[in-house]
Amino acid sequence: MASDSKDIAGPAQAKLKLYSHCQSTCSQRVIIVLKLKGLDYEYKAVDIMKGDHFDQEFERLNPINFVPVLVDGDVVVGDSYAIILYLEDKYPQHPLLPKDLKRKALNLQVASIVCSSIQPFHNLLIQKFMETKFNADEKLKLVQHHVEKGLSALEKLLKDVPGKYATGDEVLLADVFLAPQLNFAVTWLGIDMTQYPRLARADVAYNELPAFQAALPERQPDYPSSS
């Protein structure tokens, strides 16, 4: 018996689902990767400001109650770093890690510095804890201090690296992690990027990339309306 083309191709793959919040820089990293790799996905908004990430339904997806979470068929992955490495392994288009071990190590180091020394001060739980200990001005200065410390480390690490982006003329893992934090540093913390000319150069280049622009908070469906 002849089979039609649908039978030959097999069942269509379910669309990826990304559980996210517009202000989450961790979610923004994943969106950049999805866009770079040309992957279609469904955006599932999680209102972390209202505590929806503590709902039982979401907790079944991620027991640590953080966004983002990626659902790919029967695979559920929480944590942006894990999600990105999963996507990198499964979807090889636009590779994020170079073959050269030295450049690969540099990209991993940049991503780790962002995760350990910069992004935590954007974390909602940390923000709420600081609000119980400091007034608004004290909190802002404390966050600025620690974020600037992380940016200074990255500037020193990358200052002699040639190229348009963080680690050269290719958009790689380091850029995916760096871009959302630079946007947060400028937009929310008012940090002067002239202190970090190498990072500022990369930041200007990110503004020209559609995948990076598509990940901005104001481009997400759950971004608050101005009306």
C-alpha positions in Angstrom: 0.0 0.0 0.0 1.3 3.4 -0.9 1.9 5.9 1.9 1.4 9.6 1.6 4.2 12.1 2.5 2.9 12.7 6.0 3.2 9.0 6.8 6.8 8.9 5.4 7.8 12.0 7.4 6.3 10.7 10.6 4.4 12.7 13.2 5.2 16.4 13.4 7.4 17.4 16.3 5.7 19.3 19.0 6.6 23.0 19.3 9.0 23.9 21.9 7.5 25.7 25.0 9.4 28.3 26.9 8.1 29.3 30.4 9.5 32.7 30.9 9.1 36.2 32.3 9.8 39.4 30.3 12.2 40.8 32.9 14.2 37.6 33.4 17.7 38.0 31.9 18.1 34.2 32.2 15.0 33.8 30.0 16.4 36.4 27.6 19.5 34.3 27.1 17.4 31.3 26.0 15.3 33.4 23.7 18.4 34.7 21.9 19.6 31.1 21.4 16.1 30.0 20.1 16.2 32.9 17.6 19.8 32.3 16.6 19.0 28.6 15.9 15.8 29.5 14.1 13.7 27.4 16.4 9.9 28.0 16.6 8.6 28.1 20.2 5.6 28.9 22.3 6.0 31.6 24.9 4.4 30.7 28.2 4.3 33.7 30.5 4.9 33.1 34.2 4.1 36.1 36.4 6.8 35.9 38.9 5.8 39.2 40.4 2.5 37.6 41.5 4.3 34.4 42.6 3.0 32.2 39.8 6.3 30.3 39.8 5.4 28.8 43.2 2.2 27.2 41.8 2.1 23.4 41.9 1.8 23.2 38.2 5.0 25.1 37.6 6.8 23.4 40.4 6.2 20.1 38.7 8.2 21.5 35.8 11.0 23.1 37.9 11.2 22.1 41.6 13.5 25.1 42.3 10.7 27.5 41.1 12.8 29.6 38.7 12.2 30.6 35.1 13.1 29.8 32.5 11.9 26.3 31.8 12.0 24.6 28.3 9.7 21.8 27.4 10.7 19.8 24.3 8.3 17.0 23.9 8.9 14.7 26.9 12.1 16.6 27.9 11.8 19.3 30.6 14.8 21.4 31.3 15.1 24.1 33.9 18.0 26.6 34.3 19.1 28.7 31.4 22.6 27.3 31.3 21.3 23.7 31.1 18.7 24.7 28.5 21.2 26.4 26.3 23.6 23.4 26.4 20.7 21.1 25.7 19.7 23.2 22.7 23.3 23.3 21.5 23.5 19.5 21.6 20.2 18.9 19.9 20.1 21.7 17.4 23.5 22.1 15.8 22.6 25.1 13.6 24.5 28.2 14.6 26.9 26.6 17.0 27.6 28.6 20.2 30.9 27.0 21.2 34.0 27.1 19.0 36.1 24.1 18.3 39.3 25.9 19.4 39.7 24.9 23.1 41.1 28.3 24.1 38.2 30.2 22.7 35.8 27.6 24.0 37.2 28.0 27.5 36.9 31.8 27.2 33.3 31.6 26.3 32.5 29.3 29.2 34.4 31.5 31.6 32.4 34.6 30.5 29.2 32.7 30.9 30.2 31.6 34.4 31.2 35.0 35.5 27.8 36.4 34.4 26.0 33.6 36.2 27.9 33.7 39.4 28.9 37.4 39.8 26.4 39.6 38.0 23.0 37.9 37.3 22.3 37.0 41.0 21.9 40.6 41.8 19.0 40.7 39.3 17.4 37.7 40.9 13.9 38.5 42.3 14.6 36.6 45.6 17.8 38.5 46.2 16.1 41.8 45.3 13.3 41.1 47.8 15.7 40.1 50.5 17.8 43.3 50.0 14.6 45.3 50.3 14.2 44.1 53.9 17.7 45.2 54.8 18.3 48.4 52.9 16.4 51.5 51.7 16.0 52.1 47.9 19.2 54.1 47.5 21.3 51.7 49.6 20.0 48.8 47.6 20.8 50.4 44.3 24.3 51.3 45.3 24.9 47.8 46.6 23.7 46.2 43.3 25.7 48.7 41.2 28.8 47.9 43.2 28.6 44.2 42.7 27.5 44.4 39.1 30.3 46.8 38.3 32.8 44.4 40.0 31.7 41.7 37.6 31.8 44.0 34.6 35.3 45.1 35.5 36.4 41.5 35.6 34.9 40.8 32.2 36.5 44.0 30.8 39.9 42.8 32.0 39.4 39.4 30.6 38.3 40.5 27.2 40.2 43.8 26.7 42.8 42.4 24.4 40.4 40.1 22.5 39.9 41.4 18.9 36.6 41.3 17.1 33.2 42.8 17.0 31.6 40.6 19.7 32.8 39.4 23.1 35.3 36.7 21.9 35.7 37.6 18.2 33.7 38.2 15.1 31.2 35.3 15.7 28.2 35.4 17.9 28.9 32.7 20.5 27.9 31.6 24.0 29.7 34.5 25.8 27.5 37.0 23.8 24.3 35.2 24.7 25.1 35.5 28.4 26.6 39.0 28.3 24.0 40.9 26.3 21.0 40.7 28.6 23.2 41.7 31.6 24.6 44.7 29.8 21.1 45.8 28.9 20.1 45.4 32.6 23.2 47.3 33.8 22.4 50.3 31.5 18.6 50.3 31.6 17.9 49.5 35.3 21.1 50.4 37.1 22.2 53.4 35.1 25.8 52.1 34.8 28.1 54.2 32.7 29.5 51.8 30.0 32.3 54.2 29.1 34.2 52.6 32.0 34.2 49.3 30.0 35.1 50.2 26.4 35.5 46.5 25.3 32.1 45.6 26.7 30.6 48.7 25.3 31.8 47.9 21.8 30.2 44.5 22.0 27.0 46.0 23.3 26.7 48.3 20.3 27.1 45.4 18.0 24.3 43.5 19.9 21.9 46.3 19.1 22.3 45.4 15.4 21.4 41.7 15.8 17.7 40.8 15.3 17.9 37.7 17.6 19.2 39.9 20.4 16.6 42.6 19.9 13.9 40.0 19.8 14.8 39.0 23.4 14.5 42.5 24.9 11.9 42.7 27.7 9.7 45.1 25.8 9.4 42.6 22.9 7.9 39.9 25.1 4.1 39.3 25.1 3.9 39.7 28.9 5.7 43.1 29.0 3.4 45.6 30.8 1.4 47.8 28.4 2.1 51.5 28.6 -1.6 52.3 28.2 
